[in-house]
Structure formats: C-alpha cells, structure tokens
Amino acid sequence: MIDKKKYIQISQPSMGQEEWEACKGPIFSGWMTQGPRVAEFEKLFAEIHGVKHAIAVSNCTTALHIAVVACNVQPGDEVIVPAFTWVSTANVVEYCGARPVFVDIDLKTFNLDTQQLASKITNKTKAIIPVHLFGLCADIDEIKRIAGTIPIIEDGACAAGSIYKIKYAGGLGDIGCFSFHPRKSVTTGEGGMLTTNNDSLAEKMNCLRNHGASLSEEQRHKGPKPYILPEFDMVGYNYRMTDLQGAVGVVQLQKLKQFIDFRNQWAGYYTQELSSIEWIQTPYIPDNYAHGWQSYVTYIDESKSPLSRNELMEFLQQNGVATRPGTHAVHMLNYYKKKYNIKASDFPNAFKADQQSMSIPLHNLMKEEDFQYIVNLLKSAK
C-alpha cells in the first residue's frame, strides 16, 4: 500500500550522541585545526585498511589533487580516468594543466573497462585513476598488468572498507583517495583521506596538504621553539582536516564494519527481490570482492521497462522514495564536451549508464519496512 506520508531519503548519515560527545575534546582543548584527533583518525584508518600511511585532508577532491601532484603530473601530460564518475576525478587533472583521457566503462560493474585501457596509454600518460564506483573495487590486477610502471591512483571516494582479493581499497595502487561526505558510509561532514605504502610519497603528500611546510602546526607548537616558522620547500595547499572532523571520524570508523554489514544484508535483500524484474539489472559482484555499498545502483533496461528511467524516478519520488542517477558521464558535461569536442556516443556505455542507472535508498537509518516498501513500489511500476 502506498504511504503518502512516507519519504525515504537516498542517503542519511548515521550519527548521534557518541559523535556529539567526541566534539567536546577539540572544543574544550582549544585545538581545533589539524592535531591529535586527526592523527588518531589517520592511525585507525591505516590500521583498518592495512596501509602504512593515511593522511587526512579536507575532502576527496583535494586528496585526488594532491595525489596527482605527488605523481608529478605537469601541463601537457595525460591522465586516464573513467568516463562515468563524479566530475572531480577529471577536474583534478585539469587543475594541473594536464588532459584527462577518458576510457569507457563495463556496464556490468560500472567500473573502467580494462579491455579498452591499453589503447588509451601513450608516452604522455603519467597516471591512471581507476574508480571503485559505488563501493565495488576496480580490477586492479588487470589494470596493473596493462599499466606497467605508470602510477595508479585509486579513486576510492565510495570505497572505505571495500575489499579486492583479500586486500582493502587504498592499498591496491600507489595512492588511494577516500571521501567522508555525508553520502558515504562513514562521514565527517566533509573530509578525505590519502593512503599509500610508499614512504617518500607519504612525506610529499603530507607537506602538500599543509602549504608545503616542513613541519605541521602541531609539531611546531609542541616543539622546543614554537616561535620559529617552518621552512617551505614546495608550493603546497591548505587542504588540512580539522580536529573536530577527526574526532567525529574516529567514532564513525569504529562503526564501519557494522555499517557495511547492515548495508550488505539489505543489498542482498534488494538483489533477491528485484532479480525477478526483467528490466532491472542489480549490482554485480565478482568472486573474491567485498562491496562497500556506498550506494545500491541499478541499471534500468528501457527496452523492457514499462517506464523510462526518468519516469521511474518520478514515480518513486511521487510515492515518497528518493532516487538519483548513479553518477554522471563526465564526457557529456558541457566543459569537457566543448573543450575536447567529445560526443556522447564516443563512450557509449558511460552514456547509457548516465541515462539509465538509478540509485535507490541504502543507508543505516533505514528500517525493514522501508526496504519492503521500495521493493513493492518497483514491482508495482507500470
């Protein structure tokens, strides 16, 4: 039965008293910028993801920007990115004066199509940014085989806690980048994280996030001569995370496993119930992968569906269920299609995903009746 009073958000952060209490430490200590709580957050994130270094920043876009700079991407260089991803994956390449080279996706996984990767590599290629879209890791082993010595930057914005063949996202390539936006499984409001097992990259990225300073503010203030300003050996950025965010992040990270377990349970319910609808393609998970379930993204086969994707989203909206396209095809956005003279048909699978993917609600504040309501609505669509 349709409930006209119900409205199920596409995503909601799961936060409460513990996060509220965690903020008291930075507030009462007076240390609000990057400091001990950020360091604690970094340590815990590195431990969970099995990496040597975790470096907190202001958001995932700044993480990606630092990663590209750390890989020495210069004007005139090329960086390979999937055509179906959030715009920042390509934007950070533009920040460096380099060119994003798009590659189409596999519609089964929504991730970079490795069969098309080799043809995109040239002597100008300085990095590859595979995206672990929606929480499903890209096929890194195959990407590495094709890439050779080219650095791999994981865009793991959606992939905290995701696993690829027993290894966590963030430790699969040279650098990993994560987001803590409120639509992610764990959130600090805004916020991001860089990960790496490479000591020299870690040192460089640590400096880059803090104006290029040789010492952090905390190191300087707690050192023997806090009145001596640090040396600056490179041009850096103010991409630091605050201790308020770090304090919240520690509490959220402690809940990461239970958040993902809950999402995995109900993603399984969706898949079981929706698999009987011939026009809905449910998420595909290869063997030996553990999905992080940042979101549950379907593909609507409009050749079989009684409604177009957009009509279906309107039907659900009118009946109290928020939806979104999975993400967008970056090559179809005005800036990129005009600058590089790209047609939608140049990357046909990304175009189809842009037009026919649909994300339905999956978050940790949902109840059993919410999932049942959504399934019943989709089964009633006509």
Rosetta blueprint (number, residue, H / E / L):
1 M L
2 I L
3 D L
4 K L
5 K L
6 K L
7 Y L
8 I E
9 Q L
10 I L
11 S L
12 Q L
13 P L
14 S L
15 M L
16 G L
17 Q H
18 E H
19 E H
20 W H
21 E H
22 A H
23 C L
24 K H
25 G H
26 P H
27 I H
28 F H
29 S H
30 G L
31 W L
32 M L
33 T L
34 Q L
35 G L
36 P H
37 R H
38 V H
39 A H
40 E H
41 F H
42 E H
43 K H
44 L H
45 F H
46 A H
47 E H
48 I H
49 H H
50 G L
51 V L
52 K L
53 H E
54 A E
55 I E
56 A E
57 V E
58 S L
59 N L
60 C H
61 T H
62 T H
63 A H
64 L H
65 H H
66 I H
67 A H
68 V H
69 V H
70 A H
71 C L
72 N L
73 V L
74 Q L
75 P L
76 G L
77 D L
78 E E
79 V E
80 I E
81 V E
82 P E
83 A L
84 F E
85 T L
86 W L
87 V L
88 S H
89 T H
90 A H
91 N H
92 V H
93 V H
94 E H
95 Y H
96 C L
97 G L
98 A L
99 R E
100 P E
101 V E
102 F E
103 V E
104 D L
105 I E
106 D L
107 L L
108 K L
109 T L
110 F L
111 N L
112 L E
113 D L
114 T H
115 Q H
116 Q H
117 L L
118 A H
119 S H
120 K H
121 I L
122 T L
123 N L
124 K L
125 T E
126 K E
127 A E
128 I E
129 I L
130 P L
131 V E
132 H L
133 L H
134 F H
135 G H
136 L L
137 C L
138 A L
139 D L
140 I H
141 D H
142 E H
143 I H
144 K H
145 R H
146 I H
147 A H
148 G L
149 T L
150 I L
151 P L
152 I E
153 I E
154 E E
155 D E
156 G L
157 A L
158 C L
159 A L
160 A L
161 G L
162 S L
163 I E
164 Y E
165 K L
166 I L
167 K E
168 Y E
169 A L
170 G L
171 G L
172 L L
173 G L
174 D L
175 I E
176 G E
177 C E
178 F E
179 S E
180 F L
181 H L
182 P L
183 R L
184 K L
185 S L
186 V L
187 T L
188 T L
189 G L
190 E L
191 G L
192 G E
193 M E
194 L E
195 T E
196 T E
197 N L
198 N L
199 D H
200 S H
201 L H
202 A H
203 E H
204 K H
205 M H
206 N H
207 C H
208 L H
209 R L
210 N E
211 H L
212 G L
213 A E
214 S L
215 L L
216 S L
217 E H
218 E H
219 Q H
220 R H
221 H H
222 K H
223 G L
224 P L
225 K L
226 P L
227 Y L
228 I L
229 L L
230 P L
231 E L
232 F E
233 D L
234 M L
235 V L
236 G L
237 Y L
238 N E
239 Y L
240 R L
241 M L
242 T L
243 D H
244 L H
245 Q H
246 G H
247 A H
248 V H
249 G H
250 V H
251 V H
252 Q H
253 L H
254 Q L
255 K L
256 L H
257 K H
258 Q H
259 F H
260 I H
261 D H
262 F H
263 R H
264 N H
265 Q H
266 W H
267 A H
268 G H
269 Y H
270 Y H
271 T H
272 Q H
273 E H
274 L H
275 S L
276 S L
277 I L
278 E L
279 W L
280 I E
281 Q E
282 T L
283 P L
284 Y L
285 I L
286 P L
287 D L
288 N L
289 Y E
290 A E
291 H L
292 G L
293 W L
294 Q L
295 S L
296 Y E
297 V E
298 T E
299 Y E
300 I E
301 D L
302 E L
303 S L
304 K L
305 S L
306 P L
307 L L
308 S L
309 R H
310 N H
311 E H
312 L H
313 M H
314 E H
315 F H
316 L H
317 Q H
318 Q H
319 N L
320 G L
321 V E
322 A L
323 T L
324 R E
325 P L
326 G L
327 T L
328 H L
329 A E
330 V H
331 H H
332 M H
333 L L
334 N H
335 Y H
336 Y H
337 K H
338 K H
339 K H
340 Y L
341 N L
342 I L
343 K L
344 A H
345 S H
346 D H
347 F L
348 P H
349 N H
350 A H
351 F H
352 K H
353 A H
354 D H
355 Q H
356 Q H
357 S E
358 M E
359 S E
360 I E
361 P L
362 L L
363 H L
364 N L
365 L L
366 M L
367 K L
368 E H
369 E H
370 D H
371 F H
372 Q H
373 Y H
374 I H
375 V H
376 N H
377 L H
378 L H
379 K H
380 S H
381 A L
382 K L
